[in-house]
Amino acid sequence: MKGFLKTLGSLVVVGILSVTLVAQTSSAARYDRDIQSRVAQQLADKKEFRNLQSSVDDGIVTLTGSVDLYQQKLDAAKKVRKMDKVQGVRNLIEVSSTALDAQLAAQLDRKLYFDRIGYGNQFNYITASVQDGVATLSGETRTDVDRDSALWIAGNMPGVKEVVNDIRVAPVSNFDDDIRLRALRVIYRDPVLGRYASDPAAPIRIVVSNGKLILYGTVENTMDKNVAGIRAGQISGVFSVQNNLEVAKKS
């Protein structure tokens, strides 16, 4: 009799657990269906997201399909991630692209040259390389805003499938800011180098970090490069000067 009661008790417990699991599974399924419906509606409301599809499993949303820009891929995931009851987003969206890597790199470099004109772009140096549609931005900027602006440009460039951020932001420093301003004055007020200030898209770039000054950019001849290095070396308080100016190739 005791054995029978023990067996009966075990069956009752198993039954209760089974019912509980079924109820939980049913509840989770309802949540997933609700999330799926809301995600589909959100994506349909935006023209750039209408080629996207979604699936939901335990609150995790998987996004697939294609968009025209890498930034749109990021925006779609961000939009879904903010939705109620969404536990996470698996972003498998592809960016449509037929552009050549060399062409993309040249277009990006040109846009980056013009970026932040009037906002201290002389103190930023960013380069772009592209492989299989993946754009890698490298270099250094004075502020987070300067870095984010460059990343935004890359993310909105047609043909770029992904953006890798290798940009370093210089530490906040009044000491470095003072060096930047004095370097700007001494270089651009020089009678030989002053002409480089007339083209804000291609200035002599003055990068300063922890008292170390590096010059980037392209100058017309070796004499200009040497003069710039000499002027930078005359600035008091600078720990070191690295002259990475390139001399333009004669056509």
C-alpha positions in Angstrom: 0.0 0.0 0.0 2.8 2.4 0.9 4.5 1.6 -2.4 1.3 2.3 -4.3 0.8 5.7 -2.5 4.5 6.6 -3.2 4.1 5.8 -6.8 0.8 7.7 -7.0 2.4 10.7 -5.3 5.3 10.7 -7.8 2.8 10.6 -10.7 0.9 13.6 -9.3 4.2 15.6 -9.0 5.1 14.7 -12.5 1.7 15.7 -13.7 1.9 19.0 -12.0 5.3 19.7 -13.4 4.1 18.8 -16.9 1.1 21.1 -16.6 3.4 23.9 -15.3 5.9 23.4 -18.2 3.1 23.3 -20.8 1.7 26.5 -19.3 5.1 28.2 -19.3 5.7 27.1 -22.9 2.3 28.3 -23.9 2.9 31.7 -22.2 6.3 32.1 -23.8 4.8 31.2 -27.2 2.2 33.9 -26.7 4.9 36.5 -25.8 6.9 35.5 -28.9 3.8 35.8 -31.2 3.1 39.2 -29.7 6.7 40.4 -30.2 6.7 38.9 -33.7 3.6 40.9 -34.6 4.9 44.2 -33.2 8.3 43.8 -34.8 6.7 43.1 -38.2 4.6 46.2 -37.9 7.6 48.4 -36.9 9.6 47.2 -39.8 6.8 47.7 -42.3 6.3 51.3 -41.2 9.8 52.2 -42.5 10.5 52.1 -46.2 14.1 51.2 -45.7 13.2 48.1 -43.6 10.5 46.6 -45.9 12.9 43.9 -47.2 13.6 42.7 -43.7 12.1 39.6 -42.0 12.1 38.6 -38.3 11.6 35.5 -36.2 11.3 35.3 -32.4 12.4 32.5 -30.0 12.2 33.1 -26.2 12.2 36.8 -26.7 15.2 36.8 -28.9 14.5 38.5 -32.3 16.5 37.3 -35.3 16.5 39.9 -38.2 17.3 38.8 -41.8 16.9 40.3 -45.2 18.8 43.2 -46.8 19.2 47.0 -46.6 21.0 49.6 -48.7 23.2 51.0 -46.0 25.1 49.7 -43.0 23.6 52.4 -40.8 20.2 51.1 -41.7 21.3 47.6 -40.4 22.3 49.2 -37.1 19.1 51.3 -36.9 16.8 48.3 -37.5 18.4 46.3 -34.6 18.3 49.4 -32.3 14.7 50.0 -33.1 13.7 46.4 -32.3 16.0 46.2 -29.2 14.0 49.0 -27.6 10.7 47.2 -27.9 8.9 45.9 -24.8 9.7 42.2 -23.8 12.5 41.9 -26.4 15.3 40.1 -24.7 17.9 40.5 -27.4 18.5 40.9 -31.1 20.4 38.6 -33.5 21.3 40.9 -36.4 21.8 38.8 -39.6 20.8 41.6 -42.0 23.0 41.9 -45.1 23.9 45.1 -46.8 23.5 45.2 -50.6 26.7 46.1 -52.4 28.3 45.8 -55.8 31.0 48.5 -55.2 34.7 47.8 -55.6 36.8 48.1 -52.5 39.3 50.5 -54.0 36.4 52.7 -55.2 34.8 52.7 -51.7 38.1 53.5 -50.0 38.7 56.5 -52.3 35.2 57.9 -51.8 35.5 57.5 -48.0 38.9 59.2 -47.9 37.5 62.2 -49.8 34.5 62.5 -47.6 36.6 62.2 -44.5 38.9 65.0 -45.7 36.0 67.4 -45.8 34.5 66.2 -42.5 34.4 68.7 -39.6 35.6 71.7 -41.6 35.3 74.7 -39.3 35.3 72.5 -36.2 39.0 71.9 -35.8 39.4 69.2 -38.5 43.1 70.2 -38.6 43.5 68.2 -35.3 42.0 65.0 -36.7 43.7 62.4 -38.9 41.6 59.5 -40.1 42.2 57.0 -42.9 39.9 54.4 -44.5 40.7 50.9 -45.9 38.1 48.6 -47.4 38.3 44.8 -47.8 35.3 42.8 -49.0 33.1 45.8 -48.4 34.2 46.1 -44.7 35.5 49.6 -44.0 38.1 50.1 -41.3 38.6 53.6 -40.0 42.0 54.3 -38.3 43.7 57.3 -36.9 43.1 59.7 -34.1 40.6 62.5 -33.4 40.5 65.2 -30.8 37.0 64.5 -29.5 34.3 61.7 -29.4 32.2 63.9 -31.7 34.9 63.9 -34.4 35.2 60.1 -34.2 31.4 59.6 -34.3 31.1 61.9 -37.3 33.6 59.8 -39.2 31.8 56.6 -38.3 28.5 58.1 -39.4 29.9 59.0 -42.8 31.2 55.4 -43.3 28.0 53.9 -42.1 26.0 55.9 -44.6 28.3 55.3 -47.6 26.5 53.1 -50.2 28.3 49.9 -50.7 29.9 49.7 -47.2 28.8 46.4 -45.6 30.3 46.9 -42.2 32.4 49.5 -40.3 35.3 48.7 -38.0 36.2 51.4 -35.6 40.0 51.6 -35.0 39.9 55.4 -34.3 41.6 56.5 -31.1 40.2 59.6 -29.3 42.9 61.7 -27.7 42.6 62.2 -23.9 41.0 65.4 -22.6 43.9 67.7 -21.8 44.3 71.5 -21.5 48.0 71.0 -21.9 47.5 69.2 -25.3 45.0 71.8 -26.4 47.5 74.6 -25.8 50.1 72.7 -27.9 47.5 72.3 -30.7 46.8 76.0 -30.8 50.4 77.1 -30.7 51.3 74.5 -33.4 48.5 75.8 -35.6 49.7 79.4 -35.3 53.4 78.6 -35.8 52.8 76.4 -38.9 50.1 78.4 -40.7 51.7 81.8 -40.0 54.9 80.7 -41.6 55.3 82.4 -45.0 56.2 79.1 -46.6 53.4 77.0 -45.1 50.6 79.6 -44.9 49.2 78.5 -48.2 48.1 75.1 -46.8 45.5 76.9 -44.6 43.7 78.0 -47.8 42.4 74.5 -48.5 40.5 73.4 -45.4 39.9 69.9 -46.9 43.6 69.1 -47.0 45.4 70.9 -44.2 48.5 69.9 -42.4 47.1 67.7 -39.7 48.3 68.4 -36.2 47.7 65.4 -33.9 48.6 65.8 -30.2 48.4 63.2 -27.4 50.0 63.4 -24.0 52.4 66.1 -25.2 53.5 64.2 -28.3 53.0 66.0 -31.6 52.6 64.2 -35.0 52.2 65.9 -38.4 50.1 64.2 -41.1 49.0 65.2 -44.5 50.5 65.9 -47.9 52.7 68.8 -48.9 54.0 69.9 -52.3 57.7 69.4 -51.8 60.4 68.2 -49.4 61.3 71.7 -48.3 57.7 72.3 -47.0 57.9 69.0 -45.1 61.2 70.0 -43.5 60.0 73.5 -42.6 56.9 72.1 -40.9 59.0 69.7 -38.9 61.3 72.5 -37.8 58.5 74.8 -36.8 56.8 72.0 -34.8 60.1 71.3 -33.1 60.4 74.9 -31.9 57.1 74.7 -29.8 58.0 74.7 -26.1 56.6 72.0 -23.9 56.3 69.4 -26.7 57.8 66.1 -25.6 58.4 64.8 -29.1 57.7 65.6 -32.7 57.1 63.0 -35.4 56.9 64.3 -39.0 54.7 62.0 -41.0 54.0 64.5 -43.8 54.1 63.0 -47.3 55.4 64.7 -50.3 53.0 64.8 -53.3 54.1 62.7 -56.2 54.8 64.7 -59.4 52.4 63.8 -62.2 
